[in-house]
Amino acid sequence: MSELEYPEDLRYTAEHEWVREGDDGVVRIGITSFAQDSLGDVVYVSLPAVGDTVSSGDSCGEVESTKSVSDLYAPLDGEVTAVNSALESTPELVNTDPYGEGWMYELRPGDTGSLEGLLDVTAYRAQLG
């Protein structure tokens, strides 16, 4: 089995989601290689709607695979500014490119400093055991 990737420029959550900070203060969110590998073949993704306000730790969508259904949890408080509509017709992008084309949604955080509270790649790898 190939080594799962965890890009070093991202922040992570204990719920196996990644957060990439953009230039405009908006963050892009998806699930990690570990999460997509654990889920197996993703067949459906339910995402929050643009304009939704989410709170850190709240369920805001779900990922359904051939094996199970898993909730998506908001890593930060904020407003949803974009969703990856490509996942409606090609949810398998989550498996093939979890950090690129398989991103889930974008969020404008209420407090950009809250990114500091997320895990860095070293801490995320450590909690994977």
C-alpha positions in Angstrom: 0.0 0.0 0.0 1.3 3.4 -0.9 2.1 6.0 1.9 -0.8 8.3 2.4 0.0 12.0 1.8 -0.4 14.9 4.3 0.7 18.2 2.8 2.7 20.3 5.2 1.2 23.6 4.3 -2.3 22.5 5.6 -3.9 22.5 9.0 -5.8 19.4 10.2 -8.6 18.4 12.6 -8.9 15.3 14.7 -11.9 14.4 12.5 -9.6 14.0 9.5 -10.4 17.2 7.7 -7.8 19.6 6.2 -7.9 23.4 6.0 -6.0 25.5 3.5 -5.8 29.2 4.0 -6.3 31.3 0.9 -4.9 34.7 0.1 -8.2 36.4 0.7 -8.8 35.0 4.2 -11.2 32.3 2.9 -10.2 28.8 3.8 -10.8 25.6 1.7 -11.8 22.4 3.4 -11.7 18.8 2.5 -11.0 15.4 4.0 -7.6 13.8 4.4 -6.0 10.9 2.6 -6.6 8.9 5.8 -10.3 9.7 5.8 -10.9 8.8 2.1 -8.8 5.7 2.5 -10.8 4.6 5.5 -14.1 5.3 3.8 -13.4 3.5 0.6 -15.1 4.4 -2.6 -17.0 7.7 -2.1 -20.4 7.6 -3.9 -22.2 10.7 -2.6 -21.2 13.9 -0.9 -23.7 16.2 0.9 -22.3 19.7 1.5 -23.5 22.9 3.3 -25.1 25.6 1.1 -23.4 28.8 0.2 -24.4 31.4 2.7 -24.8 28.9 5.6 -23.2 29.9 8.9 -21.5 27.0 10.6 -20.0 26.6 14.0 -16.8 24.8 14.8 -17.5 21.1 15.6 -21.0 21.1 14.2 -22.0 18.6 11.5 -22.4 20.5 8.2 -22.6 17.7 5.6 -21.7 14.0 5.0 -19.7 11.7 2.9 -21.2 8.5 1.8 -19.1 5.6 0.6 -19.7 1.9 -0.3 -18.8 1.1 3.3 -20.3 3.8 5.5 -21.6 7.3 5.9 -19.5 9.9 7.8 -20.4 13.4 9.0 -18.4 16.4 7.9 -17.6 18.7 10.8 -17.0 22.4 10.5 -13.4 23.0 11.6 -14.0 26.7 12.3 -16.9 29.2 12.8 -17.7 31.1 9.7 -19.8 31.5 6.5 -19.8 29.1 3.6 -18.7 31.0 0.5 -18.4 28.2 -2.1 -19.0 24.5 -2.5 -17.4 22.1 -4.9 -20.3 21.4 -7.3 -18.1 18.9 -9.2 -18.7 16.4 -6.4 -22.4 16.2 -7.3 -21.6 14.3 -10.5 -18.1 12.9 -9.6 -17.9 12.2 -5.9 -14.9 9.9 -6.5 -12.7 13.0 -6.8 -12.6 12.8 -3.0 -10.7 9.5 -3.5 -8.5 10.4 -6.4 -7.5 13.9 -5.4 -8.5 14.7 -1.8 -6.3 17.8 -1.5 -7.0 19.2 -5.0 -10.1 18.6 -7.2 -11.8 16.7 -4.3 -12.1 19.7 -2.0 -15.5 20.1 -0.3 -16.3 23.7 0.5 -14.9 27.2 1.3 -15.5 29.2 4.4 -14.9 32.7 5.5 -13.9 32.3 9.2 -15.3 34.6 11.8 -11.8 34.7 13.3 -8.8 33.9 11.2 -6.7 33.4 14.4 -8.8 30.3 15.0 -6.7 28.5 12.4 -3.9 28.4 14.9 -6.0 26.1 17.1 -5.9 23.4 14.4 -3.3 20.6 14.1 -0.2 21.0 12.0 1.0 18.1 10.0 3.2 16.7 12.7 0.5 16.7 15.3 -2.0 15.2 12.9 0.4 12.4 12.0 1.0 11.8 15.7 -2.7 11.4 16.5 -3.1 8.8 13.7 -0.8 6.6 15.8 
